[in-house]
Amino acid sequence: MRQSAVAWCFLLCIISACVPRSERPLSDPATARPDPRLLGTWIGRNVDGEGPVWLHFVEGEKFATEIVMVCPEAGKGADTSFYVMHPTLTVRHSYMNVRSFVPTNLLSLKVGEDLKYPKPEGYLLCKYEITSEGILKIWLLNEDIGEAIQQGRIKGEVRKDEYTKDIVITESTENLLQFFERENHRGFFQLFLICRKVEEKLPQP
């Protein structure tokens, strides 16, 4: 399956053994509510200047937020990937609990087999901020969390071989959120995407 640099990077964050993932989210998805600030369409690029990337945040079933990411490439068309997310909002920070997602209409076409869309395997934990200027910044959890696991500060597993490092957080939801709230975020989260919201004006019929 063809992937642009931005789309492929984000996809790897879901399925790659090199990127930390958590068995549990930072809050219960059953009690989550969409963040109305996110809903709508955003355009941006990654911190390396690659883009554009379009992010469509749409309220889904059971209060989940569905994300459709579209990365157009000149002369190659558009790559599209799908995610489901629920936010965790605290007094100081905003987080995303992200999982890969295949829409029902695509499942009927067996894209899970034919196009090798990833199956959900835990959560990708992100931090996000919307600045006073309306800029959305998204940070991804990085490999430094593996050191905290090895130090016994948080439960998890770090498995290494010659080519990969597999980091899986197994801490409970409550303890995991408390850990991030009291720790220095700069050590665990790395800025990935910077976006601005697109004004959506529908034409009159």
C-alpha positions as CSV (number, residue, x, y, z in Angstrom):
1,M,0.0,0.0,0.0
2,R,1.4,3.4,-1.0
3,Q,2.1,5.7,1.9
4,S,3.3,9.3,2.0
5,A,6.1,10.2,4.4
6,V,3.7,11.8,6.9
7,A,1.0,9.1,6.7
8,W,3.5,6.3,6.9
9,C,5.2,7.8,9.9
10,F,1.9,8.0,11.8
11,L,0.9,4.6,10.7
12,L,4.2,3.2,12.1
13,C,3.3,4.8,15.4
14,I,0.4,2.4,15.6
15,I,2.0,-0.8,14.4
16,S,5.7,-0.6,14.8
17,A,7.5,-2.4,17.6
18,C,9.9,0.6,17.8
19,V,7.2,3.0,19.1
20,P,5.9,2.8,22.6
21,R,2.3,1.7,23.0
22,S,0.0,1.2,26.0
23,E,-2.3,-1.7,26.8
24,R,-4.6,0.8,28.5
25,P,-5.7,4.3,27.8
26,L,-5.3,7.3,30.1
27,S,-9.1,7.4,30.8
28,D,-12.1,5.2,30.3
29,P,-13.5,5.5,26.7
30,A,-17.0,4.7,28.0
31,T,-17.1,8.0,29.9
32,A,-15.2,10.1,27.4
33,R,-16.7,13.1,25.6
34,P,-15.4,14.6,22.3
35,D,-13.3,17.8,22.7
36,P,-15.4,20.3,20.6
37,R,-12.2,22.3,19.9
38,L,-10.9,19.5,17.8
39,L,-13.9,18.7,15.7
40,G,-13.6,19.9,12.1
41,T,-10.8,19.9,9.6
42,W,-7.2,20.8,10.1
43,I,-4.2,21.2,7.7
44,G,-0.6,21.1,8.7
45,R,2.8,19.5,8.4
46,N,5.2,17.5,10.5
47,V,8.1,19.0,12.4
48,D,10.4,18.1,9.5
49,G,8.4,20.4,7.2
50,E,6.7,17.5,5.3
51,G,3.1,18.0,4.3
52,P,0.5,18.9,3.7
53,V,-1.5,16.6,6.0
54,W,-5.3,16.9,6.5
55,L,-6.8,15.8,9.7
56,H,-10.6,15.4,9.9
57,F,-12.0,15.0,13.5
58,V,-15.5,13.8,13.5
59,E,-17.7,12.7,16.4
60,G,-18.3,9.0,16.1
61,E,-20.4,6.3,17.9
62,K,-20.4,6.1,21.7
63,F,-18.8,9.5,22.1
64,A,-15.6,8.4,20.3
65,T,-13.9,10.8,17.9
66,E,-12.9,9.4,14.6
67,I,-9.9,10.8,12.8
68,V,-9.4,10.6,9.0
69,M,-5.9,11.5,7.9
70,V,-5.4,12.4,4.2
71,C,-1.9,13.1,2.8
72,P,-1.9,14.2,-0.8
73,E,1.2,13.8,-2.9
74,A,1.7,15.6,-6.2
75,G,1.2,13.2,-9.1
76,K,0.5,10.2,-6.8
77,G,-3.0,10.9,-5.4
78,A,-3.9,10.7,-1.8
79,D,-3.1,8.4,1.1
80,T,-5.9,7.9,3.7
81,S,-5.7,6.3,7.1
82,F,-8.3,6.0,9.9
83,Y,-8.1,6.2,13.6
84,V,-10.4,6.3,16.6
85,M,-9.6,8.5,19.6
86,H,-11.0,9.7,22.9
87,P,-9.5,12.6,24.8
88,T,-8.3,12.8,28.3
89,L,-8.5,16.3,29.7
90,T,-6.9,17.4,33.0
91,V,-6.5,20.8,34.6
92,R,-3.1,21.1,33.0
93,H,-2.9,19.0,29.9
94,S,-4.9,17.4,27.0
95,Y,-4.1,13.9,25.8
96,M,-5.3,11.7,22.9
97,N,-5.8,7.9,23.3
98,V,-5.4,6.8,19.7
99,R,-6.1,3.4,18.0
100,S,-6.0,2.4,14.4
101,F,-9.4,1.9,12.9
102,V,-11.0,0.4,9.8
103,P,-14.5,1.8,9.0
104,T,-17.3,-0.7,8.6
105,N,-17.8,0.0,4.9
106,L,-14.1,-0.8,4.3
107,L,-14.3,-4.0,6.4
108,S,-16.9,-5.2,4.0
109,L,-14.3,-5.0,1.2
110,K,-11.8,-7.1,3.3
111,V,-9.2,-4.3,3.3
112,G,-7.9,-5.7,6.5
113,E,-6.5,-8.5,4.4
114,D,-6.2,-6.9,1.0
115,L,-4.6,-3.6,1.9
116,K,-3.0,-4.7,5.2
117,Y,-4.6,-2.0,7.4
118,P,-3.3,-2.5,10.9
119,K,-5.3,-4.2,13.6
120,P,-5.7,-2.2,16.8
121,E,-2.9,-3.2,19.2
122,G,-3.1,-1.1,22.2
123,Y,-3.1,2.7,22.4
124,L,-0.8,5.4,20.9
125,L,-0.7,8.1,23.6
126,C,-0.3,11.7,22.5
127,K,-0.4,15.1,24.1
128,Y,-2.0,18.0,22.3
129,E,-2.4,21.7,22.7
130,I,-4.4,24.4,20.9
131,T,-2.7,27.7,21.2
132,S,-4.4,31.1,21.6
133,E,-3.6,31.6,17.9
134,G,-5.6,28.5,17.1
135,I,-2.6,26.3,16.2
136,L,-3.0,22.6,17.0
137,K,0.2,20.9,18.2
138,I,0.4,17.1,18.7
139,W,3.2,15.3,20.5
140,L,3.9,11.6,20.4
141,L,5.2,9.4,23.2
142,N,8.8,8.5,22.5
143,E,11.2,5.8,23.5
144,D,12.4,7.6,26.7
145,I,9.4,6.0,28.5
146,G,11.3,2.7,28.2
147,E,13.9,4.0,30.7
148,A,11.2,4.9,33.2
149,I,9.9,1.3,32.9
150,Q,13.4,-0.2,33.4
151,Q,13.8,2.0,36.5
152,G,10.5,0.7,38.0
153,R,8.8,4.0,37.9
154,I,6.0,2.6,35.7
155,K,4.9,-0.9,34.8
156,G,5.7,-2.2,31.4
157,E,8.0,-4.3,29.3
158,V,11.0,-3.4,27.2
159,R,12.2,-6.1,24.8
160,K,15.2,-5.6,22.5
161,D,16.8,-7.5,19.7
162,E,19.4,-6.6,17.1
163,Y,17.0,-4.5,15.1
164,T,14.0,-3.4,17.2
165,K,12.9,-2.2,20.6
166,D,9.4,-3.2,21.7
167,I,8.1,-1.0,24.5
168,V,4.7,-1.9,26.0
169,I,3.2,0.0,29.0
170,T,1.1,-2.3,31.2
171,E,0.3,0.2,34.0
172,S,-3.3,0.7,35.1
173,T,-5.2,3.6,33.7
174,E,-5.3,5.6,36.9
175,N,-1.6,5.2,37.7
176,L,-0.6,5.9,34.1
177,L,-2.4,9.3,34.1
178,Q,-1.0,10.2,37.5
179,F,2.5,9.3,36.2
180,F,2.3,11.7,33.3
181,E,0.7,14.4,35.3
182,R,3.5,14.6,37.8
183,E,6.4,13.9,35.3
184,N,8.3,16.3,33.1
185,H,6.6,15.9,29.7
186,R,9.5,17.1,27.7
187,G,11.3,13.9,28.4
188,F,8.5,11.6,27.2
189,F,6.7,13.5,24.4
190,Q,8.1,14.6,21.0
191,L,6.4,17.2,18.8
192,F,5.2,15.6,15.6
193,L,2.4,17.7,13.9
194,I,1.6,21.4,13.7
195,C,-1.8,22.3,12.2
196,R,-4.3,25.1,11.8
197,K,-8.0,24.8,11.5
198,V,-9.7,25.2,8.1
199,E,-12.8,27.4,8.1
200,E,-15.6,25.3,6.8
201,K,-18.2,27.3,4.8
202,L,-20.8,25.2,3.0
203,P,-22.2,26.7,-0.2
204,Q,-25.8,27.7,-0.4
205,P,-28.1,25.3,-2.3
